[in-house]
Amino acid sequence: MAEAVYFLCAVTSAACAILAFLMSWRYRRHATGLVFWSTLSFACFAISNALVFADFVVLETVHLAVARAATGCLGGGLLLFGLIWETA
């Protein structure tokens, strides 16, 4: 059951990144930069969730904890930077 949750989290994050990218592409003239930063952060979250799935399900002998934490922190940092940059 946990494997399904890991997989669905990765798929949901990837879908959010794709939808945000398509939204920013479609409304390029009116889009704010926050959509761009959100797209980058959701892409990092999707990579992080894919690494969780790979770490716990596919590659049971290899530990990807550092890579998972790094991509998650990068995604959060990008979103925080975008929020600060757009409000300043």
C-alpha positions in Angstrom: 0.0 0.0 0.0 2.8 2.4 0.8 4.3 1.8 -2.7 1.1 3.1 -4.3 1.1 6.2 -2.1 4.7 6.9 -3.1 3.9 6.5 -6.8 0.7 8.6 -6.6 2.6 11.4 -4.9 5.2 11.4 -7.6 2.5 11.4 -10.3 0.5 14.2 -8.6 3.6 16.4 -8.3 4.5 15.8 -11.9 1.0 16.6 -13.0 1.0 19.9 -11.0 4.3 20.9 -12.6 3.0 20.1 -16.1 -0.2 21.9 -15.6 1.6 25.0 -14.2 4.0 24.9 -17.2 1.0 24.7 -19.6 -0.8 27.5 -17.7 2.3 29.8 -17.9 2.8 28.9 -21.6 -0.8 29.7 -22.5 -1.0 32.9 -20.5 2.5 34.1 -21.3 1.5 37.7 -21.8 -0.5 37.9 -18.5 1.3 35.4 -16.4 3.3 36.4 -13.4 6.7 35.2 -12.5 5.2 33.3 -9.5 3.8 30.7 -12.0 7.3 30.1 -13.2 8.7 29.6 -9.7 5.8 27.4 -8.8 6.5 25.3 -11.9 10.1 24.9 -10.9 9.3 24.0 -7.4 6.7 21.4 -8.3 9.2 19.9 -10.8 11.7 19.6 -7.9 9.0 18.1 -5.7 8.1 15.6 -8.4 11.8 14.6 -8.6 12.0 14.2 -4.9 8.9 12.0 -4.8 10.2 9.9 -7.6 13.4 9.5 -5.6 11.3 8.4 -2.6 9.6 5.8 -4.8 13.0 4.7 -6.2 14.6 4.6 -2.8 12.0 2.6 -1.0 10.6 0.4 -3.8 13.0 0.0 -6.7 16.5 0.4 -5.2 16.2 -1.2 -1.8 20.0 -1.5 -1.3 20.9 2.1 -2.3 20.0 5.0 0.1 18.9 8.2 -1.6 18.1 10.2 1.5 20.6 13.0 0.7 19.3 13.4 -2.8 15.7 13.3 -1.7 16.3 16.0 1.0 18.3 18.1 -1.4 15.6 18.2 -4.1 12.9 18.8 -1.6 14.9 21.7 -0.1 15.6 23.1 -3.5 11.9 23.0 -4.4 11.0 24.8 -1.2 13.8 27.3 -1.7 12.7 28.0 -5.2 9.1 28.6 -4.1 10.2 30.8 -1.2 12.5 32.8 -3.5 9.7 33.3 -6.0 7.3 34.5 -3.3 9.9 37.0 -2.0 10.9 38.1 -5.4 7.4 38.7 -6.7 6.2 40.6 -3.6 9.3 42.9 -3.4 
